[in-house]
Amino acid sequence: MLQLLYSQFVRSRRRYYQRRPEIRRRLTSPVISVGNLTMGGSGKTPLAAEIARMLVEMGERPSILSRGYARQNPSDGVVLVGDGKHIFADAAHAGDEPYMLARDVPGAAVVVCPSRYLAGRVAESQLRCTVHVLRRPTISSMSGRCHSEDSASRWTRRSLPMRCWCRWASL
C-alpha cells in the first residue's frame, strides 16, 4: 500500500516538473550522481570519492555536494567543508561523511547544504568547480530512470520512500 501511494506521488511530482520547465534549476557544470541502487551500505561514498579522485587526476576541479545528513550542528546555509586544500568545518558542522570526503579527497571541494543546487552554485561561482559529484540522488532524479548499459539486461524497480531500488537481471 505504501509503495503504491509513494509511486503515485513520485509520478505526479515528475509530471509537475515536466510540465513546468521554467521552474527547473540546472547547474552550469556537469553532475555525476552516485547511489540508490540499494539502500545503505552499498559503497556509494567510496565510489563518489574515487570518482572525485579520478576527476582531479584528469585536471578537473570537482565538488562533492551533500545535504549533510545527521549533522550535530546543522545550519540552513552553505557550509564549505573543504576547498580541496584546506578543511574548514568539523564533523559536527559538516556531517561524518562530508568531513571524511574532504579529508580523503585532496583537490576536491566538499560543500554541504540542504539544497544541493545552492551548494553547487556556490561551488561554481566561488570555488570555480567544473564538475559536481552527488551521493544519494533525490528520488525525482532517479525514480523510473534506472538504466543498464547492457542491452541484454532488464531492470525492475520498486518504489521505496526516499529511495529507488533497481535490480538488473539477465534475460
N, C-alpha and C positions, 0 to 999 in steps of 0.2 A: 504494500500500500504506500509506504513512504517512498519507495523507488518510483512508483507511478506519479505521485504528486510532484516529486522533485524533477522528474523528466519533463513534466508539463511546464513547470516553472522555467527550466533551462531553455526549452523550445520557445516559450513566449518571450523570454529575455533576448534570445538570439534574434528573433523576428523583429523585436523592438529596435535593436541597433541596426539591423539590415535595412529597415525602412527609414531610418534617420541617419544617413551617413554624415551629416553635418555635425553630429554630436560625438562622433568617434574621435578619439585622441590618438595620434600616432607620433612616435618619436622619430627624429630625423635619421638616427643611426640604426643599423640592423639589430634585431633582437633574436637571441638564441634561447629557447625555452627548454628546460630540462625537468622532467618529472612526470608524475601522476600515472605511470604505467602500473604501479602497485601502490598500496597505501603504506607508507613508512618503512624505513629500513632497507630500501632497495638501492642505496648508493647514489642518490641524487646529488648530495653535497659533494662527495669526492669527484663525481663526474663533472659537475659545474666548475670545481677547482681545476681539474685537468684541462677542461676546455679553455678556461681563462689563461692558464699557463701556456697552452699552445698558441693562443692568440697573441700573448706577449712575445713569444719566440718568433712569431710571424711579423712582428713590428706593429701590431695593432695596440691601441690603448683601450683595453676592456674595462667595463664596470660590472660589478656584480650587484644586482639590485635585490633587496629583500624588504619584506614588511616588518621584520624584526619580531617575530612571534616570541612570546614568553620572556620579553624583556622585564627585568625587575623594576626599571625606572623608565617606562615608555614616555615618549613625547609626541606631540602632534606633528611637528615639523620634520624637516630632513635632518638626519644625523649622518655626518661624514665619519665613518668608522676608520677608513684609511684611504690615503690618496695614491697608494702604490709604493710610497717611500716611507711614510710615517703612519703610525696608528694614533688616532685622536680620541677614540672612545673606548671605554672598558666594556666588558661583557654585560654588566648590569644595564648600561645605556644602549648597547648595540644588539644584544642577544648573543647567546653562545656561538651559534653557527656563523653569523656575520663576523664576529670577532675572530674566530678561528680562521675564516677565509682571508681576512685582512692580514693576519699573521703569517699564513702559509702560502699566500699567492703574491709574492712581490711583483710590483709592476701593474697590478690590477687595483683599481679603486673599488671600495666597498661602500655602498650608500644604502641607508635604511630609512624607510618612510612608510606609513600606512598606505600611501598612494605611490606605487612603483612608477607611475607615469611622472609624477612630480620629482621623484628621485632620479629618474632618467633625464629629465630636463636639466636638473642641477648638474648631473654628471656631464652632459653635453656642453652646457654653457660655461660652467665654472672649471671643470676638470679636463675639458676637451677630449672626452671619451669618444671612440669611434665605433664601438660595438658594445651591446649590453648582453649579459648572461643572467637569466632568471631561473630561480628554483621554484618549483611548485607553481606552475602557471595557473591562473584562475580558471574556474570551470567554464567561463564564457569563451576562453581562448582554446580550450581543449575539447570540450564536450562535442561528440559527434565528429571530431576531426582527427581521429587517431588513424594514422596511415602506416602501411608497411611498404617498404621499397620493393619487396619481393612479390611479384605478381602471382606467385604460386601460394600465397598465404591469404588467409581471410581473417577478419577480426570480429570479435564480439565485444559488446560494450554493455556494462551495467552502470546505471547512474547511482552514485553514492553521494550523499550530501557533502559538498565542498570538494569532491574528488571525481576523477574519471578513471575508470579501470578498464584497461584494454588487455586482451589476451590474443596472441597470434597463434593460429593453429594451422598445420599443413592441410591442404585439401586432400 
